Amino acid sequence: MKKIFATLSFLVVLAIGAAAQSPVSWSFSSKKIDDKTYELHLTAAIQGGWHLYAQKQPADAIAQPTTFAFNKSPLLNFEGKVKESGKLEKYTDKVLNVSANQYSNRVDFVQVVKLKAKAKTAVTGTLEYQTCNDEKCLPPKSVPFTIALN
């Protein structure tokens, strides 16, 4: 009886761990452009068969777009909007009559920031995204981030 309980417990823990994993892993970095200007890189590595949705979606889309919320800082100015660097795919589902702008494999989101004064600081915030494959969509997920400006 103890062996059966231990085996079942192990399988439950394994199933919970597998469900908690995401098909997207994020990396965060900064690149110094000049004395006070930096590019923030928020890069998504997407597992095969999965898609991450672009920030801008067609009017008929049901996918949740990727969004970024940067915390305000008195030391920083955000220049323009977050830009996407990757191979944008325009998906259309003929059965459901919906479309989506999505990425596979990898996409790099880039935000330019300028320091108001020379200082060591970091950019913090949260991103939210959704992923789908050909069979299912996962609920949207929020990821907090901190990017040092070195």
DRENLO-370900 format. One record per residue (C-alpha): y, x, z; residue in one letter; residue number from 0. Coordinates in steps of 0.1 Angstrom, whole numbers, plus 5000, padded with zeros to 4 digits. Example, Ala and Ser with C-alpha at 12.3 -4.5 7.8 and 13.67 -1.06 7.14 Angstrom:
REM DRENLO-370900
R   py   px   pz aa   i
R 4955 5123 5078  A   0
R 4989 5137 5071  S   1
//
This chain:
REM DRENLO-370900
R   py   px   pz aa   i
R 5000 5000 5000  M   0
R 5024 5028 5008  K   1
R 5017 5045 4975  K   2
R 5025 5012 4956  I   3
R 5057 5008 4976  F   4
R 5068 5044 4970  A   5
R 5060 5041 4933  T   6
R 5080 5008 4930  L   7
R 5109 5023 4949  S   8
R 5109 5053 4926  F   9
R 5110 5031 4895  L  10
R 5138 5010 4909  V  11
R 5159 5042 4916  V  12
R 5151 5055 4882  L  13
R 5161 5022 4865  A  14
R 5194 5021 4885  I  15
R 5202 5057 4875  G  16
R 5195 5050 4839  A  17
R 5217 5019 4839  A  18
R 5245 5039 4855  A  19
R 5246 5065 4828  Q  20
R 5271 5060 4800  S  21
R 5266 5068 4763  P  22
R 5301 5085 4764  V  23
R 5310 5116 4783  S  24
R 5347 5125 4786  W  25
R 5363 5159 4789  S  26
R 5400 5166 4797  F  27
R 5422 5196 4789  S  28
R 5457 5206 4781  S  29
R 5471 5229 4754  K  30
R 5505 5246 4758  K  31
R 5526 5242 4727  I  32
R 5558 5259 4739  D  33
R 5575 5267 4772  D  34
R 5577 5230 4784  K  35
R 5555 5211 4759  T  36
R 5518 5204 4763  Y  37
R 5492 5184 4744  E  38
R 5468 5165 4766  L  39
R 5433 5162 4751  H  40
R 5411 5133 4763  L  41
R 5379 5139 4743  T  42
R 5350 5115 4741  A  43
R 5315 5128 4731  A  44
R 5295 5097 4720  I  45
R 5257 5096 4720  Q  46
R 5240 5088 4687  G  47
R 5238 5051 4678  G  48
R 5268 5042 4700  W  49
R 5304 5034 4692  H  50
R 5336 5037 4711  L  51
R 5365 5014 4701  Y  52
R 5398 5026 4688  A  53
R 5431 5018 4705  Q  54
R 5442 4994 4677  K  55
R 5419 4966 4667  Q  56
R 5420 4940 4639  P  57
R 5432 4905 4649  A  58
R 5396 4891 4646  D  59
R 5381 4919 4668  A  60
R 5362 4910 4699  I  61
R 5358 4946 4711  A  62
R 5379 4959 4739  Q  63
R 5402 4987 4726  P  64
R 5404 5021 4744  T  65
R 5435 5022 4766  T  66
R 5453 5048 4786  F  67
R 5474 5044 4817  A  68
R 5493 5075 4827  F  69
R 5508 5077 4862  N  70
R 5545 5082 4862  K  71
R 5558 5116 4873  S  72
R 5594 5127 4879  P  73
R 5585 5160 4863  L  74
R 5572 5147 4830  L  75
R 5583 5129 4798  N  76
R 5557 5113 4776  F  77
R 5565 5119 4739  E  78
R 5553 5091 4717  G  79
R 5520 5073 4719  K  80
R 5484 5086 4723  V  81
R 5471 5097 4689  K  82
R 5435 5096 4678  E  83
R 5418 5124 4660  S  84
R 5384 5116 4646  G  85
R 5366 5098 4618  K  86
R 5377 5061 4621  L  87
R 5351 5036 4610  E  88
R 5360 5001 4600  K  89
R 5330 4979 4610  Y  90
R 5325 4943 4598  T  91
R 5298 4920 4611  D  92
R 5292 4894 4583  K  93
R 5272 4871 4605  V  94
R 5298 4868 4633  L  95
R 5327 4872 4609  N  96
R 5344 4898 4631  V  97
R 5355 4934 4626  S  98
R 5363 4965 4647  A  99
R 5378 4999 4644  N 100
R 5354 5024 4660  Q 101
R 5343 5060 4664  Y 102
R 5309 5076 4664  S 103
R 5299 5110 4677  N 104
R 5333 5123 4688  R 105
R 5370 5114 4691  V 106
R 5399 5133 4705  D 107
R 5428 5113 4720  F 108
R 5460 5134 4722  V 109
R 5492 5128 4742  Q 110
R 5522 5151 4741  V 111
R 5541 5156 4773  V 112
R 5572 5177 4781  K 113
R 5581 5191 4815  L 114
R 5616 5183 4827  K 115
R 5617 5216 4846  A 116
R 5594 5246 4849  K 117
R 5568 5236 4875  A 118
R 5530 5236 4879  K 119
R 5519 5200 4879  T 120
R 5491 5177 4866  A 121
R 5489 5145 4846  V 122
R 5469 5118 4862  T 123
R 5458 5083 4851  G 124
R 5430 5061 4841  T 125
R 5414 5053 4808  L 126
R 5394 5022 4800  E 127
R 5369 5019 4771  Y 128
R 5339 4999 4758  Q 129
R 5309 5010 4739  T 130
R 5283 4992 4718  C 131
R 5253 5000 4697  N 132
R 5235 4978 4672  D 133
R 5218 4958 4699  E 134
R 5242 4954 4728  K 135
R 5276 4961 4743  C 136
R 5282 4976 4777  L 137
R 5309 4962 4800  P 138
R 5342 4980 4799  P 139
R 5344 5011 4820  K 140
R 5373 5028 4838  S 141
R 5376 5066 4842  V 142
R 5402 5082 4863  P 143
R 5414 5117 4851  F 144
R 5435 5146 4862  T 145
R 5447 5172 4837  I 146
R 5464 5204 4850  A 147
R 5493 5217 4829  L 148
R 5487 5255 4830  N 149
//
